[in-house]
């Protein structure tokens, strides 16, 4: 594919200069999101950035590349993707490792009774309690793509049983078994931990509802996918009823989480501000450059988005 003019939404010129030959830079235009004009959009063959600008439309470009792993910023509320042959790609880098370490840290915090011992220290009470081991836990991971597989690899390394839930139910490495999302209840009753790495799509919107939570029993629930996949009112009910023992939420349905949300006040909920897989610009540029090279050489694009699926 012949790409001559590349519009980058953001003030990243210095970072690109450090990784690109000077003669290539003349084909780039760097403009902050709020300053992108319709003339910039007409000039560009390709658009690169974390989100679309005003007046963005897929038909304007040959290629759009997201600096994020998720692409709902580009797909939600923007028509025209199906009517064009535009290529949409996403950033794939160390997200899997970062999210795996995030999940592991909270699992170990729970199994090692760190909160319990912190309380005892404050009370100056010496009261032993035997920590649990990861190998004796069972994990069910929703989403068996690159990130889900990396999370599965991490916990299976410690000897845990790891089950997967996906739309297709296709067998993947590091999972003891993968079932279709329509049959998720068949593995949920085995789980000590539920981890969601799901993207946002029409099918995953509020997938974790009252019915889904009713299949769980005293589980730890971790969401590192998208907040919109969880019905937060149903999650609170599940916490109250004991279906969910505790929840770790790196994403919420509205971000930042509103001050009046009941999730803030719960001791059985841990909240982090969407930091489990922060995109480092150097990694994002590296992924972009590899994708650009593959595109020019008509090589397979492993990070191409299937518009019909949304990921």
Buried (B, 14 or more C-beta within 10 A) or exposed (E): EEBEBBBBBBEBBEBBBEEBEEEBEEEBBBBEBEEBEEEBBEBBBBBBBBBBBEEBBBEBBBBBBBBBBBBBBBBEEEEEBEEBEBBBBBBBBBBBBBBBBBBBEBBBBBBBBEEEBEEBEEEEEEEEEEEBEBEEBBBBBBBBBBBBBBBBBBBBBBEBBBBBBBBEBEEBEBBBBBBEBEEBBBBBEBBBBBBBBBBBBEEBBBBBBBEBBBBBBEBBBBBBBBBBBBBBEBBBBBBEEEBBBBBBBBBBBEEEBEEEBEBEEBEEBBBEEBEBBEBEBEBBBBBBBBBBEBBEEEEEBEBBBEBEEBB
